[in-house]
Amino acid sequence: MCFEQISENLQAIVYDPKDAPEELWSAWFAVSESVFREFNPKSRLPDRNAAKRRLSVASPLYRTERTLVFDNTETPVAVMSFSYETQLSPSYELDRNICHMNILVEKAFRRKRIATQLLRELLKKARKIQKTTIAGEIDNTPARKFCEAYAGEVVHKEVQHRMYMDGANWEAAAEWRENGRNKFPDTTFEFFQDCPAADIQAFCRTYTEIINERPTGDMQQTIITTPASRRIEEENLKKKGVKWYTLISREKNGDISAMTDIMYHRREPHKIIQYFTGVSARHRRKGLAKRLKAEMLYLMREKFPEVEYITTTMAPDNRPMQAINAKLGFKLRKTDYVYQWTLTDLERQVEMHLQTVKKRRKRDCQTGFPG
Ligand SMILES: CC(C)(COP(=O)(O)OP(=O)(O)OC[C@H]1O[C@@H](n2cnc3c(N)ncnc32)[C@H](O)[C@@H]1OP(=O)(O)O)[C@@H](O)C(=O)NCCC(=O)NCCS
């Protein structure tokens, strides 16, 4: 294993989860589970085997570099990931300048500038591969303070909602399904894992159209799904052990009018993530989103009877989706903030901070104040 000394007290190792030895996994779980527990004290920890598999399968559409950080006593203190799209991603040309960071520092080791030093390493890598924008998704107060200390700009907010199956409003679901069936009897529903070959062109076109109509604030992100990228994602999620189901509605003329998808892992059978729900502009104001959510809810209950809750996220200004979810029984769980910087601004901020700290230390030593 090849460790790199990144400061007097810290050493880091860039590792590939696919062939990481058990001691690196133990270190990764020590940090990631401790941070998870801190911010989700009532939740079950993610299943270790599922997490290992999720991390070990790399998508050809993205590259993720993972780093583990230890202090002088070989205690794991932080983990970092740095990711960006590969040329295989259909949105590469539009988003080629952007990369994403995720840094977790174990609570007992915070406010010692560990994240700052890691960020400095990450920025060097970003510059080397010509990235010019850095983004990070944040869901807790200390991390927001960290981003604000470096003058990050909030470019987007997402709210995460959760609905417990036993708190679902089944009357509303039944009503939405019945109304839809009565008013639009020619609209049919199809449920699949692998998108049928005959539909994949039309499906990807409609998916790309609708998903890019959702509110995303000032965030730089274009989601393009092509038949090739859909197949890559299908394969990839299977390798990760994730079951990915899509439900579409189809009109009499054959048009795909709406879609929603869910993800399920058999090692974490208590939860489902509902990823995206969208109705094509031509078919809005007909109760289709409600009917789709209701049809999916019945399918989930039938297919995954052990599921306890469903999680979904959306922009806080997505009023139609918020209203539907609230009526169905979803409750606000947390808010995610997307922070963004230009590379040069963040480099300057980090260097300035580290210089100030150095000067402060020097002055405190000279005056005899403790550091
Ligand atoms: C965000 C996080 C990584 C910061 O780690 P850290 O090592 O404590 O950060 P640093 O010591 O380098 O902080 C740098 C500056 O940010 C600001 N800052 C960081 N945490 C702060 C807090 N809780 N309150 C106020 N300011 C804070 C300070 O200005 C600090 O500099 P200073 O201590 O010299 O005043 C850490 O809080 C964490 O792991 N949070 C949970 C995981 C997470 O959400 N990560 C974000 C994903 S990118």
The ligand as an ORCA input file, in Angstrom:
! r2SCAN-3c Opt
* xyz 0 1
  C     -17.337     19.630      6.595
  C     -16.195     18.928      7.319
  C     -15.581     17.926      6.326
  C     -15.134     19.976      7.754
  O     -14.047     19.283      8.331
  P     -12.956     19.990      9.286
  O     -11.694     19.205      9.165
  O     -13.528     20.183     10.639
  O     -12.775     21.417      8.582
  P     -11.554     22.443      8.782
  O     -10.971     22.298     10.133
  O     -10.623     22.318      7.640
  O     -12.340     23.842      8.702
  C     -11.946     24.933      7.883
  C     -12.741     26.158      8.253
  O     -14.150     25.940      8.026
  C     -14.909     26.615      9.059
  N     -15.649     25.592      9.838
  C     -15.553     24.247      9.736
  N     -16.420     23.643     10.589
  C     -17.056     24.622     11.248
  C     -18.058     24.640     12.259
  N     -18.580     23.494     12.766
  N     -18.492     25.846     12.718
  C     -17.980     27.006     12.227
  N     -17.014     27.049     11.269
  C     -16.582     25.877     10.778
  C     -13.904     27.331      9.959
  O     -13.720     28.633      9.436
  C     -12.659     26.480      9.742
  O     -11.450     27.179      9.956
  P     -10.900     27.510     11.450
  O     -11.112     26.272     12.284
  O      -9.457     27.847     11.198
  O     -11.712     28.665     11.939
  C     -16.707     18.197      8.604
  O     -17.478     19.082      9.367
  C     -17.523     16.962      8.329
  O     -16.983     15.877      8.169
  N     -18.872     17.086      8.284
  C     -19.748     15.932      8.068
  C     -19.575     15.323      6.672
  C     -19.997     16.257      5.560
  O     -21.135     16.670      5.481
  N     -19.067     16.589      4.655
  C     -19.317     17.494      3.579
  C     -19.352     16.838      2.277
  S     -18.334     17.726      1.128
*
